[in-house]
Amino acid sequence: MVVLLDHPAPGVLRLLINRPDKRNAINHEVREALFDALQAALQDEQCRAVVIGGVGGMFSAGGDIASMADLDEAGARQRMQHIHQLCRRLQDFPLPVVSAAEGFCAGAGVGMALLGDLIVAGPSSKFLFPFLRLGLAPDWGSLRTLPARVGVAVAKRMLLQGEVINGADAHRLGLVDELVEGDVMAAAVGHAERLAALPQDAFARMKRRLGEPADSFAEELQREEDDQAVLLLATDFREGFAAFNDKRPPYFTRRVAHD
């Protein structure tokens, strides 16, 4: 199996790319397996958060370059459309996604990590954007997701230089959310377990609005009204309100149906 699934903590589903001989490079089979696993996660009543990583302490060396050679235009477009199917699934995924960026994280691997909600890395983690060196423009939506994290100027510098960025620098520049001195995967699972306790519908609505900014402040206020008009009447708010009054942590257990 090119993607392994397990439940390392309550409410957490972990997806591990399993191509150690290829440094977990991402090909069509891996993309298809990841998409299917994410679809299955939405049907899993025990799943409230997802961790994405790779076996052998390595996230991913990026796209499988051998699978890119000798494509005609139709083949190139089909490849990109398949990639974008997974990109959209990750971007729109209504549950929290934590990227455990252990070891090497390059090209498509970084692009996929950027589509998560949190990126956890260690000092020995290495990030690389090799697209221009290969004669390619950045893909996996990274010309949107990378500047959104680090700013346009820093993103352009990373992409133009095409040099390895260590974990500490990635954290300093905002590419990584948390730098972990110890076990990166364990920290990522811990974050996912914490995020699994969030109210699902409120999280999904917040994530959607952050991922698709409104065209105007007036439109954002309307979306805000629409969301709160639903959430203020929901079970999760009643629980949150009761927990506030009782001076205790809220316990959100309601499972939200997802398409």
MIMAR-424174 format. One record per residue (C-alpha): residue number from 1; x, y, z. Coordinates in Angstrom, 1 decimal, always signed. Each point is the difference from the previous one (the first is absolute). Layout:
nr=NUM | X=X | Y=Y | Z=Z
...
This chain:
nr=1 | X=+0.0 | Y=+0.0 | Z=+0.0
nr=2 | X=+1.4 | Y=+3.4 | Z=-1.0
nr=3 | X=-1.9 | Y=+1.8 | Z=+2.8
nr=4 | X=-0.2 | Y=-1.5 | Z=+3.5
nr=5 | X=-2.9 | Y=+0.9 | Z=+2.3
nr=6 | X=-0.2 | Y=-0.3 | Z=+3.8
nr=7 | X=-1.5 | Y=+1.7 | Z=+3.0
nr=8 | X=+2.9 | Y=+1.2 | Z=+2.2
nr=9 | X=-2.2 | Y=+1.9 | Z=+2.5
nr=10 | X=-3.8 | Y=+0.4 | Z=+0.7
nr=11 | X=-1.7 | Y=+1.7 | Z=-2.8
nr=12 | X=+3.1 | Y=+0.1 | Z=-2.2
nr=13 | X=+0.5 | Y=-1.7 | Z=-3.3
nr=14 | X=+3.6 | Y=-0.1 | Z=-1.3
nr=15 | X=+0.9 | Y=-0.4 | Z=-3.7
nr=16 | X=+3.6 | Y=-1.0 | Z=-0.7
nr=17 | X=+1.4 | Y=+0.0 | Z=-3.6
nr=18 | X=+1.7 | Y=-3.4 | Z=-0.2
nr=19 | X=+2.6 | Y=+0.0 | Z=-2.8
nr=20 | X=+3.3 | Y=-0.1 | Z=+2.0
nr=21 | X=+2.0 | Y=-1.2 | Z=-3.1
nr=22 | X=-1.1 | Y=+3.2 | Z=-1.8
nr=23 | X=+0.4 | Y=+2.3 | Z=+3.1
nr=24 | X=-3.8 | Y=+0.1 | Z=+0.1
nr=25 | X=-0.2 | Y=+1.7 | Z=-3.4
nr=26 | X=-3.6 | Y=+0.7 | Z=-1.1
nr=27 | X=-1.3 | Y=-1.6 | Z=-3.2
nr=28 | X=-3.5 | Y=-0.7 | Z=-1.3
nr=29 | X=-0.5 | Y=-3.0 | Z=+2.2
nr=30 | X=+0.9 | Y=+1.9 | Z=+3.1
nr=31 | X=-2.2 | Y=+2.9 | Z=-0.9
nr=32 | X=-2.9 | Y=-2.3 | Z=-0.6
nr=33 | X=+0.6 | Y=-1.8 | Z=+3.3
nr=34 | X=+0.1 | Y=+3.3 | Z=+1.9
nr=35 | X=-3.2 | Y=+1.2 | Z=-1.6
nr=36 | X=-1.7 | Y=-3.2 | Z=+0.9
nr=37 | X=+1.3 | Y=+0.1 | Z=+3.5
nr=38 | X=-1.3 | Y=+3.5 | Z=+0.5
nr=39 | X=-3.4 | Y=-0.9 | Z=-1.3
nr=40 | X=+0.0 | Y=-3.0 | Z=+2.4
nr=41 | X=+0.9 | Y=+2.3 | Z=+2.9
nr=42 | X=-3.2 | Y=+2.0 | Z=-0.6
nr=43 | X=-2.0 | Y=-3.1 | Z=+0.3
nr=44 | X=+1.8 | Y=-1.2 | Z=+3.1
nr=45 | X=-2.0 | Y=+1.0 | Z=+3.1
nr=46 | X=+3.1 | Y=-0.3 | Z=+2.2
nr=47 | X=+2.1 | Y=+2.4 | Z=-2.1
nr=48 | X=+0.0 | Y=+3.7 | Z=+1.0
nr=49 | X=+3.5 | Y=+0.9 | Z=-1.2
nr=50 | X=+2.6 | Y=-1.3 | Z=-2.5
nr=51 | X=+3.8 | Y=-0.2 | Z=+0.1
nr=52 | X=+1.9 | Y=-0.3 | Z=-3.3
nr=53 | X=+3.6 | Y=-1.2 | Z=+0.0
nr=54 | X=+2.3 | Y=-2.6 | Z=-1.5
nr=55 | X=+1.7 | Y=-3.3 | Z=+1.1
nr=56 | X=+3.6 | Y=-0.2 | Z=+1.0
nr=57 | X=+0.1 | Y=+3.5 | Z=+1.6
nr=58 | X=-0.3 | Y=+1.7 | Z=-3.4
nr=59 | X=-3.0 | Y=+2.0 | Z=-1.2
nr=60 | X=+0.5 | Y=-0.1 | Z=-3.8
nr=61 | X=+2.8 | Y=+0.8 | Z=-2.6
nr=62 | X=-2.7 | Y=+1.5 | Z=-2.2
nr=63 | X=-1.6 | Y=-1.1 | Z=-3.2
nr=64 | X=+1.3 | Y=-3.2 | Z=-1.6
nr=65 | X=+2.1 | Y=+1.5 | Z=-2.8
nr=66 | X=+0.1 | Y=-3.2 | Z=-2.0
nr=67 | X=-3.8 | Y=+0.1 | Z=-0.3
nr=68 | X=+0.2 | Y=+3.5 | Z=-1.6
nr=69 | X=+2.2 | Y=-0.9 | Z=-3.0
nr=70 | X=-1.2 | Y=-0.6 | Z=-3.5
nr=71 | X=-3.5 | Y=+1.6 | Z=+0.5
nr=72 | X=-1.9 | Y=+1.6 | Z=-2.9
nr=73 | X=-2.2 | Y=+3.0 | Z=+0.7
nr=74 | X=-3.0 | Y=-2.1 | Z=+0.7
nr=75 | X=+1.9 | Y=-2.1 | Z=+2.5
nr=76 | X=+1.5 | Y=+3.0 | Z=+1.7
nr=77 | X=-3.5 | Y=+1.5 | Z=+0.4
nr=78 | X=-1.4 | Y=-3.2 | Z=+1.4
nr=79 | X=+2.9 | Y=-0.2 | Z=+2.5
nr=80 | X=-0.6 | Y=+3.5 | Z=+1.2
nr=81 | X=-3.8 | Y=-0.5 | Z=+0.2
nr=82 | X=+0.6 | Y=-3.1 | Z=+2.2
nr=83 | X=+2.3 | Y=+2.0 | Z=+2.2
nr=84 | X=-2.5 | Y=+2.8 | Z=+0.3
nr=85 | X=-2.8 | Y=-2.4 | Z=+1.0
nr=86 | X=+2.1 | Y=-0.9 | Z=+3.1
nr=87 | X=+1.0 | Y=+3.7 | Z=+0.5
nr=88 | X=-3.7 | Y=+1.0 | Z=+0.1
nr=89 | X=-0.8 | Y=-2.8 | Z=+2.3
nr=90 | X=+2.7 | Y=+1.1 | Z=+2.5
nr=91 | X=-0.8 | Y=+3.7 | Z=-0.4
nr=92 | X=-3.7 | Y=-0.6 | Z=+0.7
nr=93 | X=+0.4 | Y=-2.8 | Z=+2.5
nr=94 | X=-2.4 | Y=+0.9 | Z=+2.9
nr=95 | X=+2.1 | Y=-1.8 | Z=+2.7
nr=96 | X=+3.3 | Y=+1.2 | Z=+1.4
nr=97 | X=+3.1 | Y=-1.2 | Z=-2.0
nr=98 | X=+3.5 | Y=+0.0 | Z=+1.6
nr=99 | X=+3.0 | Y=-0.5 | Z=-2.2
nr=100 | X=+2.9 | Y=-1.9 | Z=+1.7
nr=101 | X=+2.9 | Y=+1.3 | Z=-2.0
nr=102 | X=+2.7 | Y=-2.4 | Z=+1.1
nr=103 | X=+3.2 | Y=-0.3 | Z=-1.9
nr=104 | X=+0.0 | Y=+1.1 | Z=-3.6
nr=105 | X=-3.0 | Y=+2.0 | Z=-1.3
nr=106 | X=+0.4 | Y=+1.1 | Z=-3.6
nr=107 | X=-2.0 | Y=+1.2 | Z=-3.0
nr=108 | X=-3.4 | Y=-1.6 | Z=+0.0
nr=109 | X=+0.7 | Y=-1.1 | Z=+3.6
nr=110 | X=+0.2 | Y=+3.6 | Z=+1.1
nr=111 | X=-3.0 | Y=+0.8 | Z=-2.1
nr=112 | X=-2.1 | Y=-2.7 | Z=+1.7
nr=113 | X=+1.3 | Y=+1.0 | Z=+3.5
nr=114 | X=-1.0 | Y=+3.6 | Z=-0.7
nr=115 | X=-3.6 | Y=-1.1 | Z=-0.6
nr=116 | X=-0.2 | Y=-1.2 | Z=+3.6
nr=117 | X=-1.2 | Y=+2.2 | Z=+2.9
nr=118 | X=+3.2 | Y=-0.4 | Z=+2.1
nr=119 | X=+3.6 | Y=-1.0 | Z=-1.1
nr=120 | X=+2.2 | Y=-1.6 | Z=+2.7
nr=121 | X=+3.7 | Y=-0.4 | Z=-0.7
nr=122 | X=+3.3 | Y=-0.7 | Z=+1.8
nr=123 | X=+3.5 | Y=+1.6 | Z=-0.3
nr=124 | X=+1.1 | Y=-2.8 | Z=-2.3
nr=125 | X=-3.0 | Y=+0.5 | Z=-2.4
nr=126 | X=+1.0 | Y=+1.3 | Z=-3.4
nr=127 | X=-2.3 | Y=+1.9 | Z=-2.4
nr=128 | X=+0.8 | Y=+0.5 | Z=-3.7
nr=129 | X=-1.8 | Y=+1.6 | Z=-2.9
nr=130 | X=+1.8 | Y=-1.4 | Z=-3.1
nr=131 | X=-2.6 | Y=+0.9 | Z=-2.7
nr=132 | X=+2.0 | Y=+2.6 | Z=-1.9
nr=133 | X=+3.1 | Y=-2.2 | Z=+0.0
nr=134 | X=-2.1 | Y=-2.6 | Z=-1.8
nr=135 | X=-1.4 | Y=+2.5 | Z=-2.5
nr=136 | X=-3.4 | Y=+0.0 | Z=+1.7
nr=137 | X=-2.2 | Y=+2.6 | Z=+1.7
nr=138 | X=-1.0 | Y=-0.8 | Z=+3.6
nr=139 | X=-3.2 | Y=-2.1 | Z=+0.2
nr=140 | X=-2.3 | Y=-1.5 | Z=+2.7
nr=141 | X=-1.4 | Y=+3.4 | Z=+0.5
nr=142 | X=+3.2 | Y=+1.2 | Z=+1.7
nr=143 | X=+0.0 | Y=+3.4 | Z=-1.8
nr=144 | X=-3.0 | Y=+0.7 | Z=+2.1
nr=145 | X=+0.6 | Y=-1.9 | Z=+3.2
nr=146 | X=+3.7 | Y=+0.9 | Z=+0.5
nr=147 | X=-0.4 | Y=+3.8 | Z=-0.3
nr=148 | X=-3.0 | Y=-0.3 | Z=+2.3
nr=149 | X=+2.3 | Y=-1.3 | Z=+2.6
nr=150 | X=+3.3 | Y=+1.8 | Z=-0.4
nr=151 | X=-0.8 | Y=+3.0 | Z=-2.2
nr=152 | X=+0.6 | Y=+0.6 | Z=-3.7
nr=153 | X=+3.6 | Y=+1.3 | Z=+0.3
nr=154 | X=+1.1 | Y=-3.0 | Z=+2.2
nr=155 | X=-1.8 | Y=-2.5 | Z=-2.2
nr=156 | X=+1.6 | Y=+1.4 | Z=-3.1
nr=157 | X=+3.4 | Y=-0.2 | Z=+1.6
nr=158 | X=-0.5 | Y=-3.6 | Z=+1.0
nr=159 | X=-1.2 | Y=-1.0 | Z=-3.4
nr=160 | X=+2.7 | Y=+1.9 | Z=-1.9
nr=161 | X=+2.9 | Y=-1.2 | Z=+2.2
nr=162 | X=-1.2 | Y=-3.6 | Z=-0.1
nr=163 | X=+2.3 | Y=-0.8 | Z=+3.0
nr=164 | X=-0.7 | Y=-2.4 | Z=+2.9
nr=165 | X=-1.7 | Y=+1.8 | Z=+2.9
nr=166 | X=+0.7 | Y=-1.6 | Z=+3.4
nr=167 | X=-2.7 | Y=-0.4 | Z=+2.6
nr=168 | X=+1.1 | Y=+2.9 | Z=+2.2
nr=169 | X=+0.0 | Y=+2.4 | Z=-2.9
nr=170 | X=-3.3 | Y=-1.3 | Z=-1.3
nr=171 | X=-1.5 | Y=+0.7 | Z=+3.4
nr=172 | X=+1.5 | Y=+3.5 | Z=+0.2
nr=173 | X=-1.3 | Y=+0.9 | Z=-3.4
nr=174 | X=-3.6 | Y=-1.3 | Z=+0.8
nr=175 | X=+0.1 | Y=-3.0 | Z=-2.3
nr=176 | X=-0.3 | Y=-2.3 | Z=+3.1
nr=177 | X=-2.4 | Y=+0.5 | Z=+2.9
nr=178 | X=+2.0 | Y=-1.9 | Z=+2.7
nr=179 | X=+3.6 | Y=-1.1 | Z=+0.2
nr=180 | X=+0.4 | Y=-3.1 | Z=+2.2
nr=181 | X=+3.3 | Y=-1.0 | Z=+1.5
nr=182 | X=-1.3 | Y=-3.6 | Z=+0.6
nr=183 | X=-2.4 | Y=-2.3 | Z=-1.8
nr=184 | X=-1.6 | Y=+2.0 | Z=-2.9
nr=185 | X=-2.6 | Y=-2.7 | Z=-0.6
nr=186 | X=-1.0 | Y=-0.2 | Z=+3.6
nr=187 | X=-0.4 | Y=+3.7 | Z=+0.2
nr=188 | X=-2.1 | Y=+0.1 | Z=-3.2
nr=189 | X=-2.3 | Y=-2.7 | Z=+1.4
nr=190 | X=-0.3 | Y=+2.0 | Z=+3.2
nr=191 | X=-1.0 | Y=+3.0 | Z=-1.9
nr=192 | X=-2.6 | Y=-2.0 | Z=-1.9
nr=193 | X=-1.4 | Y=-1.5 | Z=+3.2
nr=194 | X=-0.4 | Y=+3.6 | Z=+1.3
nr=195 | X=-1.6 | Y=+1.2 | Z=-3.2
nr=196 | X=-2.3 | Y=-3.1 | Z=+0.0
nr=197 | X=-1.7 | Y=+1.5 | Z=+3.1
nr=198 | X=-1.1 | Y=+3.1 | Z=-1.8
nr=199 | X=-3.6 | Y=+0.6 | Z=-1.1
nr=200 | X=-0.1 | Y=-1.5 | Z=-3.5
nr=201 | X=-2.5 | Y=+2.3 | Z=-1.7
nr=202 | X=+1.5 | Y=+3.2 | Z=+1.4
nr=203 | X=+3.5 | Y=-1.1 | Z=-1.1
nr=204 | X=-1.1 | Y=-1.0 | Z=-3.5
nr=205 | X=-1.8 | Y=+3.4 | Z=-0.5
nr=206 | X=+3.1 | Y=+1.9 | Z=+1.3
nr=207 | X=+2.3 | Y=-2.0 | Z=-2.3
nr=208 | X=-2.1 | Y=+0.5 | Z=-3.0
nr=209 | X=-0.2 | Y=+3.8 | Z=+0.4
nr=210 | X=+3.8 | Y=+0.2 | Z=+0.7
nr=211 | X=+0.7 | Y=-2.1 | Z=-3.1
nr=212 | X=-2.4 | Y=+2.0 | Z=-2.3
nr=213 | X=+0.2 | Y=+3.6 | Z=+1.2
nr=214 | X=-2.9 | Y=+2.2 | Z=-0.8
nr=215 | X=+0.2 | Y=+2.6 | Z=-2.8
nr=216 | X=-1.0 | Y=+2.8 | Z=+2.4
nr=217 | X=-0.4 | Y=+0.7 | Z=+3.7
nr=218 | X=-3.8 | Y=+0.2 | Z=-0.5
nr=219 | X=+0.0 | Y=-3.5 | Z=-1.5
nr=220 | X=+2.1 | Y=-1.3 | Z=+2.9
nr=221 | X=-2.5 | Y=+1.5 | Z=+2.5
nr=222 | X=-2.8 | Y=-1.7 | Z=-1.9
nr=223 | X=+1.7 | Y=-3.3 | Z=+0.2
nr=224 | X=+0.7 | Y=+0.6 | Z=+3.6
nr=225 | X=-3.7 | Y=+0.6 | Z=+0.6
nr=226 | X=-1.0 | Y=-3.1 | Z=-1.9
nr=227 | X=+2.4 | Y=-2.2 | Z=+2.0
nr=228 | X=-0.9 | Y=+1.4 | Z=+3.4
nr=229 | X=-3.7 | Y=-0.3 | Z=-0.7
nr=230 | X=+0.5 | Y=-3.7 | Z=-0.3
nr=231 | X=+2.6 | Y=-0.5 | Z=+2.7
nr=232 | X=-1.8 | Y=+2.0 | Z=+2.7
nr=233 | X=-2.9 | Y=-2.5 | Z=-0.3
nr=234 | X=+2.2 | Y=-3.1 | Z=+0.0
nr=235 | X=+0.8 | Y=-2.7 | Z=+2.6
nr=236 | X=+3.6 | Y=+1.0 | Z=+0.1
nr=237 | X=-0.7 | Y=+3.5 | Z=+1.1
nr=238 | X=-2.3 | Y=-1.2 | Z=+2.7
nr=239 | X=+2.8 | Y=-2.2 | Z=+1.2
nr=240 | X=+2.5 | Y=+2.8 | Z=-0.2
nr=241 | X=-2.3 | Y=+2.4 | Z=+1.9
nr=242 | X=-0.7 | Y=-2.6 | Z=+2.7
nr=243 | X=+3.8 | Y=-0.7 | Z=+0.4
nr=244 | X=+0.7 | Y=+3.7 | Z=+0.3
nr=245 | X=-2.6 | Y=+0.4 | Z=+2.7
nr=246 | X=+1.2 | Y=-3.2 | Z=+1.8
nr=247 | X=+3.6 | Y=+1.2 | Z=-0.3
nr=248 | X=+1.0 | Y=-3.3 | Z=-1.7
nr=249 | X=+1.5 | Y=-1.0 | Z=-3.3
nr=250 | X=-2.6 | Y=-0.5 | Z=-2.8
nr=251 | X=-0.6 | Y=-3.5 | Z=-1.2
nr=252 | X=-1.0 | Y=+0.1 | Z=-3.7
nr=253 | X=-1.0 | Y=-3.4 | Z=-1.1
nr=254 | X=-2.5 | Y=+0.7 | Z=-2.8
nr=255 | X=+0.9 | Y=-1.7 | Z=-3.2
nr=256 | X=-0.7 | Y=+2.3 | Z=-3.1
nr=257 | X=-1.1 | Y=-1.7 | Z=-3.2
nr=258 | X=+2.5 | Y=+0.7 | Z=-2.8
nr=259 | X=-0.4 | Y=-0.6 | Z=-3.7
